[in-house]
Amino acid sequence: MRSKLEKLELIRKVNSLQWWHTIDLGDGIVTPGTEPAPRSRDSYLNIPEDLTGKDVLDIGAWDGLYSFVAEERGARSVTAIDTWDGTGSSSHKGFRPNRAGFNLAREARGSAVMAHQMSVYEAGVFREIRDVVFFFGVLYHLEDPMRALRSIWSVLRTGGLLILESDTILEFNEPVMKFTETGHHGDETNVWYPNRACMEAMLRRCGFSAEYQGGSGTRAAWHAKKL
């Protein structure tokens, strides 16, 4: 339990930052995240309730919400990576160009999650040492999504699980990837939108199985195992 002074100091620190994620820091202190419909993804991500003994990599972690979820569910180790430069999404424009929010949440929670500032394309440095990879809300920002999927494939053990969540397009039955030069949903950093058939074909081509988990609106998730 924190003392009254410790609570007040933590609240002061929390309020000095902008937050994307809504994270419980204990003692009734919750970060004021600006993510629309916080935790709405939980209904279709289908993250395993028990991650005991699993090594997890969270790509595009930002404030670390799902890194901490993995830790809460018993993961043996959790590594969070992000560019933490405030340019990956218009939603993050004006945010601090560093991982101050992640660091504060990690400290406040007494978390052991490790963090590295890097892109998904560099994730191969963790080759063959992860059981589960989270990849939420990142793919459609990338100019080279196939390269990203192959980088993730190289991180996972055979049989390891990728949980991928992305904005998608709902039109067309055949595999289609829609390119936008000027952005989408008010975000100029959005580049590519796969439909379901395309996303599953991309996963298979990169050496994964592909199991659709459902979605909400234009968002959808897949569980993909490394073959």
FIBA-300449 format. One line per 5 residues: number of its first residue (from 1); their letters; for each residue x, y, z of N, C-alpha, C. Coordinates in pm, 1 decimal, m for minus. Example, Ala and Ser with C-alpha at 12.3 -4.5 7.8 and 13.67 -1.06 7.14 Angstrom:
<rs>
1	AS	1319.0,m569.0,780.0,1230.0,m450.0,780.0,1320.0,m330.0,780.0  1285.0,m225.0,708.0,1367.0,m106.0,714.0,1290.0,3.0,787.0
</rs>
This chain:
<rs>
1	MRSKL	83.4,m120.0,0.0,0.0,0.0,0.0,86.9,125.0,0.0  51.8,219.0,m84.0,125.0,344.5,m88.7,75.5,437.5,22.8  165.1,519.9,69.6,124.2,622.4,164.9,46.3,731.8,91.7  m18.8,819.5,168.0,m94.5,928.4,107.9,m3.6,1016.6,23.0  114.4,1044.9,73.8,208.7,1128.2,m2.4,253.0,1058.1,m130.3
6	EKLEL	276.2,927.6,m123.4,317.3,851.5,m242.6,205.9,850.7,m346.9  80.7,838.5,m302.1,m31.5,842.6,m394.9,m40.8,978.2,m463.1  m27.8,1083.8,m384.9,m36.7,1218.5,m442.0,74.6,1243.5,m542.8  195.0,1194.1,m513.5,306.9,1212.2,m605.5,284.9,1133.0,m734.4  231.5,1011.9,m720.9,203.6,931.6,m840.3,95.3,997.9,m924.6
11	IRKVN	m8.5,1047.3,m861.8,m114.4,1117.0,m935.4,m58.2,1237.9,m1008.6  30.6,1310.9,m942.0,93.0,1426.9,m1006.3,170.9,1384.1,m1129.9  247.9,1276.1,m1119.7,325.8,1227.7,m1233.1,235.0,1179.8,m1346.1  129.8,1107.1,m1310.1,35.7,1058.4,m1411.4,m27.2,1174.9,m1486.0  m67.3,1276.7,m1413.5,m135.1,1390.7,m1474.8,m41.1,1481.5,m1553.8
16	SLQWW	89.0,1459.7,m1540.1,184.8,1541.0,m1615.4,207.5,1487.3,m1755.3  150.4,1369.3,m1786.6,171.6,1304.3,m1915.2,40.3,1285.5,m1988.9  49.1,1276.1,m2121.3,m64.9,1230.6,m2200.7,m57.8,1078.7,m2209.2  m174.8,1015.9,m2209.1,m181.0,869.7,m2210.3,m268.7,821.8,m2323.7  m224.7,716.1,m2389.3,m305.6,648.4,m2489.5,m384.4,534.8,m2424.7
21	HTIDL	m317.6,458.0,m2339.1,m381.8,344.6,m2272.8,m436.7,382.8,m2135.9  m543.5,314.7,m2099.5,m600.2,326.6,m1965.6,m547.6,209.2,m1883.3  m460.6,238.3,m1786.5,m389.3,134.2,m1712.9,m412.0,152.2,m1563.1  m446.9,45.0,m1495.5,m466.4,46.4,m1350.8,m329.6,39.2,m1282.6  m296.8,142.0,m1206.5,m168.6,148.4,m1137.3,m181.0,111.2,m990.0
26	GDGIV	m300.8,72.3,m949.0,m323.1,35.0,m810.0,m365.2,153.0,m724.8  m423.5,122.7,m608.5,m469.3,224.9,m513.7,m569.8,320.3,m576.2  m647.7,269.5,m674.2,m748.6,352.2,m736.9,m695.4,452.2,m837.8  m568.3,442.0,m873.2,m507.1,535.5,m968.0,m505.8,470.4,m1106.4  m570.7,534.1,m1202.2,m582.5,480.9,m1337.9,m537.2,588.4,m1435.9
31	TPGTE	m454.9,551.3,m1531.7,m408.3,650.0,m1629.4,m523.8,695.0,m1717.5  m533.3,824.9,m1748.2,m645.5,878.4,m1826.3,m623.3,860.5,m1976.0  m632.0,736.6,m2023.4,m605.1,707.8,m2163.8,m703.6,774.7,m2258.0  m653.8,807.0,m2376.4,m738.4,869.7,m2478.3,m775.0,773.4,m2590.7  m735.9,646.3,m2579.4,m772.0,546.9,m2679.2,m924.5,534.1,m2684.8
36	PAPRS	m982.8,545.5,m2804.6,m1128.4,530.6,m2814.4,m1172.0,392.5,m2766.5  m1278.4,387.2,m2689.3,m1334.1,260.6,m2639.8,m1224.8,171.8,m2581.4  m1159.0,216.7,m2473.7,m1048.3,139.8,m2418.1,m1089.2,m3.1,m2385.6  m1001.0,m94.1,m2418.7,m1015.6,m238.3,m2398.0,m1124.3,m298.7,m2485.5  m1173.1,m225.3,m2586.4,m1276.0,m281.5,m2673.9,m1222.5,m399.9,m2753.7
41	RDSYL	m1091.7,m405.0,m2773.6,m1033.1,m516.1,m2848.7,m1044.5,m648.7,m2773.4  m1056.5,m640.9,m2641.9,m1053.4,m762.5,m2561.6,m1160.5,m863.2,m2603.4  m1270.1,m813.8,m2658.0,m1380.3,m902.5,m2693.8,m1347.1,m992.9,m2811.0  m1245.5,m956.6,m2889.6,m1213.7,m1040.1,m3005.7,m1066.1,m1076.7,m3017.9  m979.5,m1022.5,m2933.0,m839.6,m1062.8,m2938.3,m821.3,m1206.6,m2891.8
46	NIPED	m900.1,m1245.9,m2792.9,m892.5,m1382.0,m2738.0,m751.0,m1417.0,m2691.5  m692.3,m1326.0,m2615.1,m563.3,m1354.1,m2552.8,m582.7,m1467.3,m2452.9  m498.8,m1570.3,m2456.0,m515.4,m1679.2,m2359.7,m516.7,m1627.8,m2216.2  m608.5,m1680.7,m2136.4,m617.4,m1640.2,m1996.8,m495.2,m1684.5,m1917.1  m436.7,m1795.8,m1957.9,m320.4,m1850.9,m1887.7,m198.9,m1847.1,m1979.4
51	LTGKD	m103.0,m1762.5,m1945.0,23.0,m1754.2,m2020.3,139.8,m1801.5,m1935.4  110.6,m1883.0,m1836.8,213.4,m1930.7,m1744.5,328.1,m1996.3,m1820.2  448.5,m1950.3,m1790.2,568.1,m2008.0,m1850.6,598.1,m1961.7,m1991.0  516.5,m1871.3,m2045.7,535.6,m1826.4,m2183.7,624.0,m1701.5,m2188.3  704.6,m1691.9,m2293.9,784.3,m1572.6,m2322.0,708.9,m1491.9,m2428.0
56	VLDIG	675.5,m1367.8,m2394.2,585.8,m1286.8,m2476.4,658.4,m1163.0,m2527.5  634.9,m1129.4,m2654.5,684.4,m1005.7,m2714.5,564.2,m922.9,m2756.5  557.9,m798.0,m2709.6,449.5,m706.2,m2742.9,503.8,m599.7,m2837.2  464.2,m605.4,m2963.6,516.7,m514.3,m3066.1,420.1,m397.3,m3084.0  471.8,m276.5,m3068.0,387.7,m158.4,m3071.8,319.8,m137.3,m2937.7
61	AWDGL	395.0,m153.3,m2830.1,339.4,m157.0,m2695.0,290.2,m21.4,m2645.3  352.2,85.1,m2686.7,325.1,223.0,m2643.1,323.2,234.3,m2491.2  208.2,256.5,m2426.5,207.2,270.3,m2280.8,215.9,137.1,m2208.2  203.7,26.4,m2282.0,230.5,m104.1,m2223.7,111.6,m181.6,m2171.5  m10.5,m138.6,m2203.7,m128.5,m204.8,m2148.8,m123.9,m356.2,m2164.7
66	YSFVA	m103.6,m403.0,m2287.9,m111.9,m546.8,m2310.8,15.0,m620.0,m2267.1  125.1,m550.2,m2254.6,243.7,m609.1,m2192.7,212.1,m645.2,m2048.1  145.0,m554.5,m1979.4,110.0,m578.9,m1839.4,1.9,m686.0,m1827.1  m88.5,m693.0,m1925.8,m187.9,m800.2,m1927.4,m117.9,m935.5,m1934.5  m18.2,m947.2,m2023.0,55.3,m1073.3,m2035.3,123.3,m1109.1,m1903.6
71	EERGA	179.8,m1010.1,m1839.5,246.8,m1032.9,m1711.5,145.5,m1079.8,m1606.6  29.1,m1016.1,m1601.9,m75.7,m1054.4,m1507.4,m120.5,m1198.5,m1529.4  m112.6,m1245.2,m1653.9,m161.4,m1379.3,m1686.5,m52.1,m1485.2,m1674.9  58.0,m1448.6,m1611.2,157.1,m1548.3,m1573.9,274.6,m1566.6,m1666.3  290.6,m1479.6,m1768.0,402.9,m1496.2,m1861.4,535.8,m1501.5,m1785.5
76	RSVTA	624.0,m1587.9,m1830.4,755.5,m1598.5,m1768.1,838.3,m1474.0,m1792.4  829.3,m1419.7,m1913.8,896.8,m1294.2,m1945.9,811.7,m1218.7,m2046.5  817.9,m1087.3,m2040.3,748.1,m1002.0,m2136.0,843.4,m893.8,m2182.3  854.5,m879.1,m2313.0,935.9,m773.2,m2371.8,846.0,m683.8,m2455.5  855.1,m554.4,m2432.8,776.6,m456.1,m2507.0,868.4,m381.3,m2602.2
81	IDTWD	826.3,m367.0,m2728.2,903.2,m284.3,m2820.5,810.4,m184.0,m2888.5  866.8,m69.0,m2921.3,795.7,36.2,m2992.6,901.3,134.6,m3039.3  864.7,217.3,m3135.8,957.8,323.4,m3175.9,954.5,438.4,m3075.7  842.5,452.9,m3004.3,827.4,556.8,m2902.2,876.6,692.8,m2950.1  840.7,726.3,m3074.8,885.2,855.5,m3128.0,769.2,950.1,m3156.9
86	GTGSS	646.0,905.6,m3129.9,531.3,993.3,m3147.4,492.3,1020.2,m3290.7  552.1,947.6,m3385.6,521.0,972.8,m3526.3,451.3,854.8,m3592.6  435.6,743.5,m3520.9,378.3,624.3,m3583.0,229.7,632.1,m3608.6  161.2,724.8,m3545.1,18.0,736.0,m3562.4,m25.5,877.4,m3530.8  m120.9,928.1,m3606.9,m173.7,1060.4,m3576.2,m236.7,1064.2,m3437.9
91	SHKGF	m282.6,948.4,m3390.8,m340.1,942.4,m3257.2,m238.3,977.8,m3150.4  m111.0,964.1,m3184.8,m4.7,990.0,m3087.7,63.8,1124.1,m3110.8  18.8,1200.7,m3209.6,79.5,1330.1,m3235.6,64.3,1418.9,m3111.7  171.9,1481.7,m3073.1,170.1,1566.9,m2955.4,203.8,1492.6,m2828.5  211.4,1358.4,m2836.3,252.1,1282.1,m2719.5,402.4,1299.1,m2699.5
96	RPNRA	448.9,1261.7,m2580.5,593.3,1272.5,m2555.0,669.7,1184.5,m2653.6  782.3,1230.1,m2702.2,861.1,1151.8,m2797.9,954.1,1054.8,m2724.3  900.3,980.5,m2631.2,979.5,886.0,m2552.1,883.7,788.6,m2484.0  937.0,700.8,m2401.8,851.2,603.2,m2335.2,826.4,639.1,m2188.2  812.4,766.9,m2160.0,792.4,811.5,m2022.4,667.6,749.1,m1961.1
101	GFNLA	559.2,737.7,m2038.5,438.3,677.7,m1986.2,458.7,531.4,m1953.0  520.7,459.0,m2045.2,549.6,317.9,m2020.0,636.4,303.3,m1895.7  740.4,385.2,m1885.9,831.7,373.4,m1772.2,761.1,400.7,m1640.3  674.4,502.2,m1639.0,602.5,534.6,m1516.4,507.3,421.8,m1478.1  432.8,368.5,m1576.5,341.1,258.6,m1547.5,416.8,136.2,m1499.0
106	REARG	528.7,107.2,m1562.0,609.7,m8.5,m1522.2,655.7,5.4,m1377.6  706.2,123.4,m1342.8,754.0,146.3,m1206.2,639.2,138.9,m1106.1  527.4,202.9,m1139.6,414.6,207.5,m1046.6,356.9,69.1,m1020.1  359.5,m16.2,m1120.7,304.0,m151.2,m1106.6,405.3,m250.2,m1050.3  530.6,m208.6,m1034.3,633.4,m302.0,m990.7,655.8,m411.0,m1092.6
111	SAVMA	646.5,m372.6,m1217.8,651.6,m468.8,m1327.6,795.2,m502.8,m1366.5  810.7,m624.6,m1419.4,940.7,m668.9,m1469.2,946.4,m669.8,m1622.0  845.7,m611.6,m1688.5,846.0,m606.4,m1835.1,968.7,m531.7,m1884.2  1038.8,m590.5,m1980.4,1156.2,m527.2,m2040.3,1112.2,m444.5,m2161.5  1189.2,m341.8,m2195.3,1151.5,m255.4,m2307.0,1272.0,m224.6,m2394.0
116	HQMSV	1247.8,m221.4,m2526.8,1351.8,m185.8,m2622.5,1289.8,m93.7,m2727.3  1359.8,11.9,m2760.8,1312.2,104.8,m2862.0,1358.9,56.9,m2998.4  1266.2,2.3,m3074.6,1297.6,m51.4,m3207.3,1168.8,m74.2,m3283.3  1181.6,m96.3,m3413.0,1064.6,m123.3,m3495.4,1045.3,m273.8,m3511.0  929.2,m311.4,m3563.6,901.3,m452.1,m3588.3,1003.1,m511.7,m3684.7
121	YEAGV	1054.7,m431.9,m3776.6,1151.4,m481.9,m3873.4,1281.1,m527.8,m3806.4  1307.5,m477.7,m3687.2,1429.0,m513.2,m3614.1,1407.2,m625.5,m3513.9  1285.4,m676.2,m3506.3,1251.0,m773.6,m3403.2,1327.3,m903.8,m3416.2  1385.9,m929.9,m3531.1,1460.3,m1052.7,m3551.8,1578.0,m1072.5,m3458.5  1618.3,m967.0,m3387.0,1728.2,m983.2,m3290.7,1686.6,m1076.3,m3177.5
126	FREIR	1554.7,m1096.9,m3161.3,1505.0,m1187.8,m3058.3,1480.0,m1327.3,m3114.8  1547.0,m1363.8,m3219.7,1520.9,m1485.1,m3296.0,1502.6,m1608.9,m3207.1  1391.2,m1678.5,m3237.0,1361.8,m1810.3,m3178.6,1356.4,m1810.5,m3026.0  1311.3,m1704.3,m2963.1,1303.0,m1706.3,m2817.3,1167.2,m1660.7,m2764.6  1063.2,m1659.4,m2845.9,932.6,m1616.7,m2798.1,826.6,m1722.5,m2827.9
131	DVVFF	734.3,m1737.8,m2731.7,621.3,m1828.7,m2747.9,499.1,m1758.0,m2803.8  483.3,m1629.3,m2768.4,365.3,m1552.3,m2807.6,410.0,m1412.3,m2848.6  352.6,m1361.7,m2958.3,376.2,m1223.4,m3001.1,242.2,m1152.2,m3011.4  232.3,m1034.1,m2949.6,118.7,m944.5,m2968.0,155.8,m843.2,m3075.8  64.3,m820.0,m3168.8,89.3,m725.4,m3278.7,m41.6,m653.8,m3307.5
136	FGVLY	m71.0,m554.3,m3223.9,m201.1,m489.2,m3225.5,m191.1,m347.7,m3280.2  m273.3,m318.5,m3381.2,m284.5,m181.6,m3430.1,m159.4,m126.5,m3494.1  m80.3,m211.0,m3557.2,46.7,m167.3,m3616.2,51.9,m191.2,m3765.8  5.1,m306.7,m3811.1,29.2,m350.3,m3948.8,m12.0,m246.4,m4052.1  m125.3,m180.8,m4034.1,m175.8,m88.9,m4136.1,m98.8,42.9,m4141.1
141	HLEDP	m8.7,64.2,m4045.7,79.7,181.7,m4050.2,207.7,155.1,m4130.1  233.0,29.6,m4166.4,363.0,m10.4,m4220.7,365.1,m6.6,m4372.9  473.6,43.7,m4427.7,489.3,43.9,m4572.9,524.3,m94.4,m4625.9  576.6,m181.9,m4540.5,617.8,m314.9,m4583.9,562.1,m420.1,m4487.2  431.9,m447.3,m4491.7,372.0,m540.4,m4395.9,422.0,m684.1,m4409.0
146	MRALR	456.7,m728.4,m4529.1,507.7,m864.9,m4545.3,642.9,m879.7,m4476.2  726.9,m779.5,m4489.0,855.8,m782.6,m4419.2,834.2,m790.7,m4268.4  735.2,m719.1,m4219.1,705.8,m721.2,m4075.8,662.7,m860.9,m4032.0  575.4,m924.9,m4109.8,529.3,m1058.8,m4073.2,644.4,m1159.7,m4074.5  734.8,m1146.5,m4169.6,849.5,m1238.0,m4173.6,943.5,m1213.1,m4055.6
151	SIWSV	955.1,m1087.1,m4014.2,1036.0,m1055.7,m3897.1,975.9,m1120.7,m3772.7  844.3,m1115.6,m3760.6,777.7,m1178.8,m3646.7,794.3,m1329.7,m3652.7  781.3,m1388.2,m3772.6,801.0,m1533.3,m3788.0,936.4,m1575.4,m3733.0  1039.1,m1493.9,m3757.0,1174.1,m1528.4,m3712.4,1190.0,m1520.6,m3561.0  1099.1,m1450.7,m3493.9,1104.7,m1434.4,m3348.5,1046.3,m1554.4,m3275.7
156	LRTGG	948.4,m1619.6,m3337.5,870.8,m1723.3,m3269.9,935.6,m1860.8,m3276.4  915.6,m1937.1,m3170.9,946.2,m2079.7,m3175.9,844.3,m2147.0,m3267.2  880.4,m2261.3,m3323.6,785.5,m2338.2,m3403.8,664.8,m2371.6,m3317.4  547.2,m2344.6,m3368.7,425.0,m2363.2,m3291.2,386.8,m2242.8,m3208.2  474.1,m2141.1,m3205.6,445.3,m2019.4,m3130.4,328.9,m1943.4,m3190.9
161	LLILE	265.6,m1860.1,m3108.8,141.3,m1794.3,m3145.8,160.3,m1645.3,m3169.6  117.8,m1598.4,m3286.8,105.6,m1456.7,m3316.8,m41.1,m1417.6,m3303.5  m69.2,m1315.7,m3221.0,m203.2,m1258.7,m3214.8,m195.6,m1123.9,m3283.5  m260.3,m1114.5,m3397.9,m251.9,m997.0,m3484.4,m386.9,m926.2,m3487.5  m385.1,m794.3,m3466.8,m506.1,m713.9,m3476.8,m480.2,m598.4,m3571.0
166	SDTIL	m576.0,m571.9,m3660.2,m552.9,m468.4,m3760.7,m684.4,m404.4,m3803.0  m675.2,m283.5,m3850.7,m785.2,m224.4,m3925.7,m790.0,m297.3,m4060.1  m907.9,m314.7,m4113.2,m925.1,m392.5,m4236.0,m1023.5,m321.5,m4328.6  m1038.9,m376.9,m4447.7,m1149.1,m336.0,m4534.0,m1246.8,m453.3,m4541.7  m1372.7,m422.5,m4556.1,m1474.8,m526.5,m4552.0,m1520.7,m569.4,m4689.8
171	EFNEP	m1481.9,m492.7,m4793.9,m1527.4,m525.3,m4927.9,m1446.5,m641.3,m4986.9  m1503.4,m703.7,m5087.3,m1437.2,m801.4,m5172.4,m1422.4,m937.3,m5103.0  m1439.5,m1042.3,m5182.8,m1421.9,m1178.7,m5134.3,m1283.0,m1232.5,m5165.9  m1223.9,m1186.2,m5276.4,m1090.2,m1231.6,m5312.1,m987.0,m1151.0,m5231.9  m863.9,m1203.0,m5219.2,m761.6,m1131.9,m5142.8,m732.7,m994.3,m5202.2
176	VMKFT	m753.1,m890.7,m5123.9,m731.1,m753.1,m5168.2,m665.0,m674.5,m5055.8  m562.7,m596.3,m5091.4,m498.9,m503.1,m4998.4,m520.1,m363.5,m5054.5  m583.8,m277.2,m4979.2,m612.0,m141.3,m5023.8,m501.3,m47.0,m4977.7  m445.6,28.1,m5071.0,m341.3,127.0,m5039.5,m403.0,266.0,m5033.7  m360.5,344.2,m4936.7,m404.0,482.6,m4929.5,m282.8,574.7,m4921.0
181	ETGHH	m278.9,671.4,m5008.4,m166.7,765.8,m5012.6,m184.3,878.8,m4912.4  m307.3,908.9,m4878.1,m335.3,1025.0,m4792.4,m388.9,988.2,m4655.7  m393.1,858.5,m4623.5,m439.0,817.7,m4492.3,m584.8,776.9,m4491.1  m629.8,737.5,m4373.9,m764.6,684.7,m4358.3,m806.5,705.9,m4214.2  m936.8,721.1,m4190.5,m988.4,745.1,m4055.4,m921.9,866.9,m3991.5
186	GDETN	m886.7,965.4,m4072.0,m826.6,1086.2,m4017.6,m682.0,1072.8,m3976.5  m617.2,964.9,m4017.6,m477.9,940.1,m3977.8,m393.6,921.6,m4103.3  m307.3,1019.6,m4130.7,m227.5,1014.6,m4253.1,m117.2,909.8,m4248.8  m93.1,850.1,m4131.5,10.9,746.7,m4123.6,m43.8,608.7,m4159.4  m173.9,595.8,m4178.3,m231.3,468.7,m4220.3,m202.7,446.6,m4368.9
191	VWYPN	m156.0,327.1,m4404.0,m107.5,301.6,m4539.6,m181.6,187.1,m4608.0  m189.4,69.7,m4543.8,m240.9,m50.7,m4607.3,m358.7,m108.1,m4528.9  m459.9,m155.5,m4601.8,m574.4,m219.8,m4539.4,m603.4,m351.5,m4609.0  m573.2,m465.2,m4544.5,m607.2,m594.4,m4604.6,m751.0,m631.6,m4572.8  m815.7,m704.3,m4665.3,m941.1,m767.2,m4626.0,m907.9,m901.4,m4561.7
196	RACME	m1010.2,m970.4,m4514.7,m984.7,m1094.4,m4440.4,m909.2,m1196.4,m4525.0  m953.0,m1216.1,m4648.4,m888.3,m1315.4,m4734.3,m742.3,m1280.7,m4757.6  m712.7,m1152.1,m4775.8,m575.3,m1110.1,m4799.5,m489.8,m1130.9,m4675.4  m541.4,m1094.2,m4559.0,m464.0,m1109.1,m4436.1,m429.4,m1255.2,m4413.1  m523.8,m1342.4,m4435.6,m498.8,m1484.4,m4413.4,m402.1,m1540.6,m4516.5
201	AMLRR	m410.4,m1492.8,m4639.9,m315.6,m1536.2,m4742.8,m174.3,m1487.2,m4711.2  m161.4,m1363.0,m4663.8,m31.2,m1309.0,m4626.3,30.5,m1389.9,m4513.1  m48.8,m1424.2,m4414.0,1.2,m1503.6,m4302.0,50.1,m1640.3,m4350.7  m28.5,m1704.7,m4436.0,13.3,m1835.8,m4486.9,141.8,m1825.6,m4567.1  153.0,m1724.2,m4649.9,272.9,m1708.5,m4731.5,396.5,m1684.0,m4646.8
206	CGFSA	378.5,m1623.2,m4530.5,490.6,m1594.3,m4440.9,517.0,m1706.8,m4341.9  448.2,m1820.0,m4357.0,479.8,m1936.7,m4276.2,395.5,m1955.4,m4151.9  274.9,m1900.0,m4153.5,184.0,m1915.2,m4041.0,57.0,m1988.0,m4084.1  m10.4,m2046.4,m3985.8,m150.6,m2079.4,m4004.8,m229.1,m1949.5,m3986.4  m359.7,m1952.3,m4006.2,m438.2,m1829.3,m3990.4,m578.2,m1864.0,m3943.0
211	EYQGG	m612.7,m1822.3,m3822.8,m744.6,m1849.8,m3767.2,m811.2,m1718.1,m3729.4  m916.7,m1684.1,m3800.2,m989.3,m1558.9,m3777.5,m1058.8,m1562.1,m3642.7  m1047.1,m1452.3,m3565.9,m1105.0,m1445.8,m3432.1,m1229.4,m1359.3,m3423.7  m1259.3,m1284.9,m3529.9,m1372.3,m1192.9,m3526.8,m1323.6,m1049.9,m3513.1  m1416.3,m958.3,m3493.7,m1376.7,m818.9,m3485.6,m1491.6,m729.9,m3445.7
216	SGTRA	m1468.6,m600.6,m3459.7,m1569.1,m500.0,m3428.3,m1553.3,m384.8,m3525.8  m1659.5,m351.0,m3598.4,m1648.5,m247.6,m3699.7,m1550.7,m290.9,m3807.2  m1451.3,m206.6,m3834.5,m1350.5,m240.9,m3935.3,m1227.1,m306.5,m3874.0  m1228.7,m332.9,m3743.5,m1114.2,m395.9,m3678.1,m1135.8,m546.3,m3671.7  m1025.4,m621.5,m3681.1,m1035.9,m767.2,m3676.0,m906.8,m824.7,m3621.9
221	AWHAK	m915.0,m949.8,m3576.8,m798.1,m1015.8,m3517.4,m785.5,m1158.0,m3568.2  m661.7,m1206.9,m3569.1,m630.4,m1343.4,m3609.8,m534.3,m1405.7,m3509.5  m545.8,m1535.5,m3489.6,m444.3,m1612.9,m3421.8,m369.1,m1689.9,m3530.7  m237.6,m1676.0,m3530.6,m156.2,m1740.1,m3634.0,m41.3,m1814.3,m3567.1  m28.9,m1942.5,m3597.1,79.0,m2021.9,m3539.1,191.4,m2039.7,m3639.9
226	KL	314.8,m2034.3,m3589.7,429.8,m2056.7,m3676.9,436.5,m2202.0,m3716.1  442.2,m2228.3,m3843.7,446.0,m2365.6,m3894.2,588.1,m2419.4,m3899.8
</rs>
